[in-house]
Amino acid sequence: MVSLERIRTAIAEHSPEPYREMAGARQAAVATILRQTGHHTEVLFILRAAREGDPWSGHMAFPGGHREAQDDNLQQTAERETMEEIGLDLQRHATCLGELDAVRPNARGRRGELIVVPFVYELHEPDVDLDLNHEVDAVLWGSLHDMHRGHSYQETKFMIQGRHEPFPAYGVEGQVVWGLTYRMLDTIFQLADPGWTPHDR
């Protein structure tokens, strides 16, 4: 089992890989928020609201978004976006355990470089009041144990550039976690359990 204690230790000992900033590249950050409920560690996902013209509308993700001028650093970006999207003050209700390696989304026809940095947080209490904005339809919690052990692993298909392509995913309350968010979760599993093998290999 990938316990919260093991995740704390693994992230504290992890030195994130430095990422190369390109001129004009966009930066973004997300918050991976963990809580302990009984014997399980759970992670918070947002279900994005359906919006015309947004390729990620209706998808599962971690709260987060693009860095703005007022953000001194990307951790501030993750915390500001989380407050805006779900009304959760991470500085008050959580502890930042550290950051993971930056990831780059697959371009899939989009222009420009984008770097996304995940920051991992542990909630002080398992239940907090949330206030979702118009960008978020719901907040769902998923069991890290079920994902790590493969109990919630599945393959899903999405329309990419005119054709259906298969992708590895985790099922959470009837929704699917795939793509960039899936990759971030696998990074946590690999840090906390060095002998772990991704389910899609």
C-alpha positions in Angstrom: 0.0 0.0 0.0 1.2 3.5 -0.8 0.6 5.2 2.5 0.6 8.9 3.2 3.6 8.5 5.4 5.6 6.9 2.5 4.5 9.6 0.2 5.7 12.3 2.7 9.1 10.7 3.0 9.5 10.1 -0.8 8.7 13.6 -1.7 10.9 15.1 1.1 13.8 13.1 -0.3 13.0 13.9 -4.0 14.9 16.7 -5.8 12.8 17.7 -8.8 14.5 17.7 -12.2 15.2 21.3 -13.3 13.2 22.2 -16.4 14.4 24.2 -19.3 12.5 27.4 -19.8 12.0 28.4 -23.5 11.4 32.0 -24.6 7.7 32.5 -24.7 6.9 29.2 -23.0 3.8 29.2 -20.7 4.0 28.0 -17.2 1.3 26.3 -15.1 0.9 24.5 -11.8 -1.5 22.1 -10.2 -2.2 21.0 -6.6 -2.3 17.3 -5.9 -4.3 17.3 -2.6 -4.2 14.2 -0.4 -6.2 13.2 2.7 -6.3 10.2 5.0 -9.6 8.5 5.5 -9.4 5.4 7.7 -6.8 3.1 6.1 -6.9 4.8 2.7 -5.1 7.8 1.3 -7.3 9.7 -1.2 -6.6 12.3 -3.8 -8.8 15.2 -4.9 -9.9 15.6 -8.5 -12.0 18.3 -10.1 -14.5 17.5 -12.9 -14.2 20.4 -15.3 -17.4 22.0 -16.4 -18.4 21.5 -20.1 -17.5 24.7 -22.0 -17.6 25.2 -25.7 -14.2 25.6 -27.3 -12.4 24.1 -24.3 -10.7 20.8 -25.3 -10.5 19.7 -21.7 -14.0 20.5 -20.6 -15.8 17.7 -18.8 -12.4 16.0 -18.0 -11.0 15.1 -14.6 -8.0 17.0 -13.4 -6.1 18.5 -10.4 -7.0 22.1 -9.5 -4.6 24.5 -11.1 -3.9 26.7 -14.1 -1.6 29.1 -15.8 0.9 31.4 -13.9 -0.2 35.0 -13.8 1.7 38.2 -13.3 0.8 38.5 -9.6 2.3 35.0 -8.8 5.8 35.2 -7.3 6.3 31.5 -8.1 4.5 28.4 -9.3 3.5 27.3 -5.9 1.6 30.5 -5.5 0.0 29.7 -8.9 -1.2 26.3 -7.6 -2.6 27.8 -4.4 -4.3 30.7 -6.1 -5.9 28.6 -8.7 -7.1 26.1 -6.1 -8.7 28.9 -4.1 -10.4 30.3 -7.2 -11.7 27.0 -8.5 -12.8 25.2 -5.4 -12.6 27.7 -2.5 -9.9 25.8 -0.6 -7.2 27.8 1.1 -4.2 25.5 1.0 -2.0 27.7 3.2 -4.6 27.5 6.0 -5.9 23.9 5.6 -3.0 22.0 4.2 0.8 21.4 4.3 2.8 21.5 1.1 4.9 18.3 1.0 6.9 19.4 -2.0 6.9 19.4 -5.8 7.1 16.7 -8.5 9.1 16.9 -11.7 7.6 19.3 -14.3 5.6 17.7 -17.1 4.9 18.8 -20.6 1.5 18.0 -22.1 1.4 16.4 -25.5 1.1 19.2 -28.1 -1.5 17.4 -30.3 -1.6 20.3 -32.7 -1.5 23.1 -30.2 1.2 25.7 -30.6 3.7 26.8 -28.0 5.5 25.2 -25.1 3.7 24.6 -21.8 5.4 23.4 -18.6 3.2 22.2 -15.7 4.6 21.7 -12.2 2.6 19.6 -9.7 2.7 20.5 -5.9 1.6 17.9 -3.4 -0.4 18.9 -0.4 -1.7 17.1 2.7 -4.9 18.3 4.2 -4.9 18.9 8.0 -8.4 17.6 8.3 -10.2 15.1 5.9 -13.3 17.3 5.5 -13.2 20.9 4.5 -15.8 23.2 3.1 -15.5 23.8 -0.6 -17.0 26.5 -2.9 -16.8 25.5 -6.6 -16.7 28.2 -9.2 -18.2 28.1 -12.7 -15.2 26.1 -14.1 -15.8 23.1 -11.9 -18.8 20.8 -11.9 -17.8 18.5 -9.0 -15.0 17.5 -6.7 -14.4 13.7 -6.5 -12.0 11.8 -4.3 -10.1 8.7 -5.5 -8.3 6.0 -3.6 -4.6 6.0 -4.2 -4.5 2.3 -3.0 -7.0 1.3 -5.8 -4.9 3.1 -8.4 -1.6 1.9 -7.2 -2.7 -1.8 -7.0 -4.5 -1.5 -10.4 -8.0 -2.1 -9.0 -9.3 1.1 -10.7 -7.1 0.8 -13.8 -8.8 0.8 -17.2 -8.3 1.7 -20.8 -10.3 4.5 -22.3 -10.6 6.0 -25.8 -10.7 9.7 -26.8 -11.2 11.4 -30.1 -7.8 12.8 -31.1 -7.4 14.6 -34.4 -10.3 12.8 -35.9 -9.8 9.3 -34.7 -10.4 7.3 -31.5 -7.2 6.5 -29.6 -6.7 4.3 -26.5 -5.2 5.7 -23.3 -4.5 4.2 -19.9 -6.7 5.6 -17.2 -8.0 5.3 -13.6 -11.7 5.1 -12.9 -13.1 7.4 -10.2 -16.8 7.4 -9.4 -17.8 6.8 -13.0 -15.3 9.3 -14.4 -11.9 8.6 -15.9 -8.5 10.1 -15.0 -6.1 10.0 -17.9 -3.5 12.0 -19.8 -1.4 14.5 -17.8 -3.1 13.8 -14.5 -2.6 10.1 -14.9 1.1 10.6 -15.6 1.4 12.8 -12.4 -0.2 10.0 -10.3 2.2 7.4 -11.7 5.1 9.7 -10.7 3.9 9.6 -7.1 3.6 5.8 -7.2 7.1 5.5 -8.6 8.6 7.8 -6.0 6.8 6.1 -3.1 7.3 2.5 -4.4 10.5 2.3 -6.5 9.6 -1.3 -7.5 6.2 -0.4 -8.9 5.6 -1.0 -12.6 3.0 1.2 -14.4 -0.1 -0.7 -15.4 0.2 0.2 -19.1 3.5 -1.5 -19.5 
